Amino acid sequence: MNDAKVYAPFRCVAAFADGSRLLFDGLTREQARSTMDAAMEQHGDIGWWNWVTDENYRNGEYYKLIPPPPHFPFPILDLSDCQTEEERQRALQDPFEEDGEP
């Protein structure tokens, strides 16, 4: 038995007038929306709908399709909590003393 799961690139959820709550998948956002709109003929008007956010989807998009955040080849230093110029300069220095101790 094959237990492989297939996830569509886009997924939305809608609640209908007949009380049903259904998921709609698509290869594009437009395809998922048009499938949802077509279901109104069978289930009545849509009370609400939204893009799915769960363990596999983020705002309707399958999480593996979302590009990772940019990786900078240098560290980003946040100095916003430093109150004085002396604190800023100290934060920019090497955190280790000459003997290697922090």
C-alpha positions as CSV (number, residue, x, y, z in Angstrom):
1,M,0.0,0.0,0.0
2,N,1.3,3.4,-0.9
3,D,0.9,6.1,1.8
4,A,2.3,8.9,-0.2
5,K,0.3,12.2,0.2
6,V,-0.1,14.7,-2.6
7,Y,-0.6,18.3,-1.8
8,A,-2.0,20.8,-4.3
9,P,-0.1,24.1,-4.7
10,F,-3.0,26.1,-3.5
11,R,-6.0,25.5,-1.1
12,C,-8.9,27.5,0.1
13,V,-11.8,26.7,2.4
14,A,-15.4,27.9,2.3
15,A,-18.6,27.6,4.4
16,F,-21.8,27.3,2.4
17,A,-25.5,28.1,3.1
18,D,-26.3,24.4,3.4
19,G,-23.9,24.1,6.3
20,S,-21.1,22.3,4.5
21,R,-17.5,23.4,4.9
22,L,-15.3,22.3,2.0
23,L,-11.7,22.5,0.9
24,F,-10.8,23.4,-2.7
25,D,-7.5,22.7,-4.3
26,G,-5.9,24.1,-7.5
27,L,-2.7,24.4,-9.5
28,T,-3.2,28.1,-9.3
29,R,-5.0,30.5,-6.9
30,E,-7.5,31.2,-9.7
31,Q,-8.3,27.5,-10.2
32,A,-8.9,26.9,-6.5
33,R,-11.2,30.0,-6.4
34,S,-13.2,29.1,-9.5
35,T,-13.7,25.5,-8.2
36,M,-15.1,27.0,-5.0
37,D,-17.3,29.4,-6.9
38,A,-18.7,26.5,-9.0
39,A,-19.7,24.6,-5.8
40,M,-22.1,27.4,-5.0
41,E,-24.5,25.9,-7.6
42,Q,-24.8,22.7,-5.4
43,H,-24.3,24.1,-1.9
44,G,-25.8,27.6,-2.0
45,D,-24.2,30.9,-1.3
46,I,-20.8,31.2,0.4
47,G,-21.0,32.4,4.0
48,W,-17.3,32.9,4.2
49,W,-14.1,31.7,2.6
50,N,-10.4,32.0,3.2
51,W,-7.0,30.7,2.1
52,V,-6.0,27.7,4.3
53,T,-3.3,28.1,7.0
54,D,-2.3,24.8,8.7
55,E,0.7,22.6,9.1
56,N,1.0,22.2,5.3
57,Y,-0.3,25.6,4.0
58,R,0.5,29.2,4.7
59,N,-2.1,31.6,3.4
60,G,-3.3,29.1,0.9
61,E,0.1,28.2,-0.6
62,Y,1.8,24.9,0.0
63,Y,4.7,25.6,2.4
64,K,7.4,23.9,0.2
65,L,6.6,26.2,-2.7
66,I,7.3,29.4,-0.6
67,P,10.9,30.5,-1.2
68,P,13.2,30.6,1.9
69,P,14.1,34.0,3.4
70,P,17.2,35.6,1.9
71,H,20.5,34.4,3.3
72,F,22.9,37.2,3.8
73,P,26.6,36.4,3.5
74,F,27.3,38.7,6.5
75,P,25.7,39.0,10.0
76,I,22.9,41.5,10.5
77,L,23.4,43.4,13.8
78,D,20.5,45.0,15.5
79,L,21.6,48.0,17.5
80,S,18.2,49.3,18.2
81,D,18.3,48.4,21.9
82,C,21.6,50.4,22.4
83,Q,20.9,53.6,24.2
84,T,24.3,55.4,23.8
85,E,27.0,55.6,21.2
86,E,29.3,53.8,23.6
87,E,26.9,50.8,23.8
88,R,26.7,50.8,20.0
89,Q,30.5,50.7,19.6
90,R,30.8,48.0,22.3
91,A,28.1,45.9,20.4
92,L,30.1,46.1,17.2
93,Q,33.3,44.9,18.7
94,D,34.3,41.2,18.9
95,P,32.4,39.6,21.8
96,F,35.5,37.7,23.0
97,E,38.3,39.2,25.1
98,E,41.9,38.7,24.0
99,D,42.2,35.5,26.1
100,G,39.1,34.0,24.3
101,E,36.7,34.4,27.2
102,P,33.4,36.2,26.6
